[in-house]
Amino acid sequence: MKGIIFLETMPRSPDVEAEYQNWYNDVHLEEICSVEGIVGARRFAPIDGEGPFVAIYELDTDDLDAVVGRLQELGASGRMSSLQYLSMDDPAPIPKVYREIGSYEK
């Protein structure tokens, strides 16, 4: 089954945004993609500079909900790098899982 995890995040503060971007792109995406069932990841920035950054993790697995559990296990295992640059509120980084219900490619 295919799906995505949609996640909105922000840096802890504006003064660590560069470190946040480097950590997320150069370290964290690879960590996330090491989780079974996650086959790719992309990040997006708002073009107006307002609001959170968006990460989309692409899923291909028999159990979409289990992927979130595996992400939580990774975090609890100590194998995930520090989330020191990540704001834990406003918005809280809560992953939302979506299943694919249709597609079209050009």
DRENDO-1510 file (C-alpha; in Angstrom, 1 decimal, always signed):
<recs>
REC; n; res; u; v; w
REC; 1; MET; +0.0; +0.0; +0.0 .
REC; 2; LYS; +1.2; +3.4; -0.8 .
REC; 3; GLY; +0.8; +6.5; +1.3 .
REC; 4; ILE; +2.6; +9.5; +2.8 .
REC; 5; ILE; +3.4; +11.0; +6.1 .
REC; 6; PHE; +2.8; +14.7; +6.2 .
REC; 7; LEU; +4.7; +16.7; +8.8 .
REC; 8; GLU; +4.9; +20.4; +9.5 .
REC; 9; THR; +8.0; +21.7; +11.4 .
REC; 10; MET; +9.7; +24.9; +12.3 .
REC; 11; PRO; +13.1; +25.7; +13.6 .
REC; 12; ARG; +13.4; +26.2; +17.4 .
REC; 13; SER; +14.1; +29.9; +16.8 .
REC; 14; PRO; +14.9; +32.1; +13.8 .
REC; 15; ASP; +18.6; +32.3; +14.9 .
REC; 16; VAL; +19.1; +28.5; +14.3 .
REC; 17; GLU; +17.2; +28.3; +11.0 .
REC; 18; ALA; +20.4; +27.6; +9.0 .
REC; 19; GLU; +21.5; +24.9; +11.3 .
REC; 20; TYR; +17.9; +23.4; +11.3 .
REC; 21; GLN; +17.9; +23.3; +7.5 .
REC; 22; ASN; +21.3; +21.7; +7.3 .
REC; 23; TRP; +20.5; +19.2; +9.9 .
REC; 24; TYR; +17.2; +18.3; +8.4 .
REC; 25; ASN; +18.4; +18.0; +4.8 .
REC; 26; ASP; +21.9; +16.5; +5.5 .
REC; 27; VAL; +21.2; +14.2; +8.5 .
REC; 28; HIS; +17.6; +13.8; +9.4 .
REC; 29; LEU; +16.1; +12.8; +6.0 .
REC; 30; GLU; +18.5; +9.9; +5.7 .
REC; 31; GLU; +17.6; +8.8; +9.2 .
REC; 32; ILE; +13.9; +8.9; +8.4 .
REC; 33; CYS; +14.5; +7.0; +5.2 .
REC; 34; SER; +16.2; +4.2; +7.1 .
REC; 35; VAL; +12.9; +3.2; +8.6 .
REC; 36; GLU; +11.3; +0.2; +6.9 .
REC; 37; GLY; +8.4; +1.3; +4.7 .
REC; 38; ILE; +9.6; +4.8; +4.0 .
REC; 39; VAL; +10.9; +4.9; +0.5 .
REC; 40; GLY; +11.6; +8.6; +0.0 .
REC; 41; ALA; +11.3; +12.0; +1.5 .
REC; 42; ARG; +10.9; +15.6; +0.3 .
REC; 43; ARG; +10.8; +19.0; +2.0 .
REC; 44; PHE; +9.0; +22.2; +1.1 .
REC; 45; ALA; +9.3; +25.8; +2.1 .
REC; 46; PRO; +6.4; +28.3; +1.9 .
REC; 47; ILE; +7.1; +30.7; -1.0 .
REC; 48; ASP; +5.9; +33.7; +1.1 .
REC; 49; GLY; +8.3; +32.8; +3.9 .
REC; 50; GLU; +5.3; +32.5; +6.4 .
REC; 51; GLY; +4.4; +29.4; +8.2 .
REC; 52; PRO; +5.9; +26.0; +8.8 .
REC; 53; PHE; +8.2; +23.9; +6.5 .
REC; 54; VAL; +6.5; +20.7; +5.2 .
REC; 55; ALA; +8.1; +17.3; +5.0 .
REC; 56; ILE; +6.5; +14.5; +3.0 .
REC; 57; TYR; +7.7; +11.0; +3.6 .
REC; 58; GLU; +6.7; +8.5; +0.9 .
REC; 59; LEU; +5.5; +5.2; +2.1 .
REC; 60; ASP; +5.2; +1.7; +0.4 .
REC; 61; THR; +4.3; -0.9; +3.0 .
REC; 62; ASP; +1.6; -3.4; +4.0 .
REC; 63; ASP; +0.8; -1.4; +7.2 .
REC; 64; LEU; +0.9; +2.3; +6.9 .
REC; 65; ASP; +0.2; +2.9; +10.7 .
REC; 66; ALA; +3.1; +0.6; +11.6 .
REC; 67; VAL; +5.6; +3.0; +10.0 .
REC; 68; VAL; +4.8; +5.7; +12.6 .
REC; 69; GLY; +5.5; +3.2; +15.3 .
REC; 70; ARG; +8.8; +2.3; +13.7 .
REC; 71; LEU; +9.6; +6.1; +13.6 .
REC; 72; GLN; +8.8; +6.3; +17.3 .
REC; 73; GLU; +11.0; +3.3; +18.0 .
REC; 74; LEU; +13.9; +4.9; +16.1 .
REC; 75; GLY; +13.6; +8.0; +18.2 .
REC; 76; ALA; +13.4; +6.0; +21.4 .
REC; 77; SER; +16.4; +3.9; +20.4 .
REC; 78; GLY; +18.9; +6.7; +20.6 .
REC; 79; ARG; +19.9; +6.1; +17.0 .
REC; 80; MET; +18.2; +9.3; +15.8 .
REC; 81; SER; +20.3; +12.5; +15.9 .
REC; 82; SER; +19.3; +15.2; +18.3 .
REC; 83; LEU; +16.2; +17.2; +17.5 .
REC; 84; GLN; +17.8; +20.3; +19.1 .
REC; 85; TYR; +17.0; +22.6; +16.2 .
REC; 86; LEU; +13.4; +21.5; +16.0 .
REC; 87; SER; +10.5; +23.5; +17.6 .
REC; 88; MET; +8.3; +21.1; +19.5 .
REC; 89; ASP; +5.3; +23.4; +19.4 .
REC; 90; ASP; +3.5; +26.0; +17.2 .
REC; 91; PRO; +3.0; +23.7; +15.3 .
REC; 92; ALA; +3.9; +20.6; +17.1 .
REC; 93; PRO; +5.6; +18.1; +14.8 .
REC; 94; ILE; +2.9; +15.5; +14.7 .
REC; 95; PRO; +3.1; +13.1; +11.7 .
REC; 96; LYS; -0.2; +12.6; +9.9 .
REC; 97; VAL; -0.5; +9.4; +7.7 .
REC; 98; TYR; -2.4; +9.4; +4.4 .
REC; 99; ARG; -3.2; +6.5; +2.2 .
REC; 100; GLU; -3.1; +6.9; -1.5 .
REC; 101; ILE; -6.6; +6.8; -3.1 .
REC; 102; GLY; -5.7; +7.9; -6.7 .
REC; 103; SER; -2.8; +9.0; -8.8 .
REC; 104; TYR; -1.9; +10.5; -12.2 .
REC; 105; GLU; +1.5; +11.1; -13.7 .
REC; 106; LYS; +2.2; +13.1; -16.8 .
</recs>
